[in-house]
Amino acid sequence: MRRKQLGREQKVVHRFVGWSERMPSSSSVDGLGGSTLMVSWHGTRMAAVTGGGSDSLIAAAARRLAAVEKPLLLRWAWEMNGDWFDWGGSPSGYVRAYRRIHRIFRANGADNVAFVWSPNWNSSPDSSANAMERYYPGDDYVDWVGVSGYNFFNESPSTLFKHVVSAYGKRKPVILTETAAIDHGAGSKAAWIKALSSYVRRTPAIAGVVWFDTDVQEDSPHNFRFDTSADALEAYRFMARSARFSG
């Protein structure tokens, strides 16, 4: 459906995987055609990782993704600087856990897996102790810097993403790992998509955009799909077909 609407393949296909679920297989990734898979792997309690009790689970996940033998993106325990997931709120524990997972993946041959560190655009609670920078595992453990940001309160793309771009864009490629426009009425979704397209065009540090394309998000009344209106679909189609997004 999306291929027909956009006139091209999706560059990135995003899938969520539970902490104890099996990772995608080679056959399922082969079915994506020319798209790159990004796996958002749920976190868990940091002590379950840092204490070594999950080493076998992590190693099994690493071997399964290594067997894919295609480049893919792994986004573990995203939005860790928020207070809505069990894995948030402990910067030092998060860093230790992230590094341990990275080491286990590399030890099990998963060199095709690029690690995406992906905070939320703002922190909750908004305090120095919970600043996103405190969760950064270090350049040796991060291949891409991601960020989640939605215009829930009519924030502009620049407001949502400029901090991450400024902090990390000269060191790592940045990918908008979760974004979408909330419909605030009067053509606002189409207008925000156009603003996003313009912002990304003038921000070369942003190397990828992943739209959160769903209308069934738990605990949310919002329809995040980009085809909720003809003008929103046209704005998205124009963005997706531009050289900046389809090259």
Buried (B, 14 or more C-beta within 10 A) or exposed (E): EBEEEBEBEBBBBBBEBEBEEEBBEEEEBEEBEEBBBBBBBBBBBBEBBBEEEBEEBBBBBBBBBBBBEEEBBBBBBBBBBBEEBEBBBBBEBBBBBBBBBBEBBBEBEBEBBBBBBBBBBBBBEEEEEBBBEBBBBEEEBBBBBBBBBBBEEEBEBBBBBBBBBEBBBEEBBBBBBBBBBBBBEEBBBBBBBBBBBBBBBEBEBBBBBBBBBEEEEEEEEBBBBBBBBEBBBBBBBBBBEEEBBEE
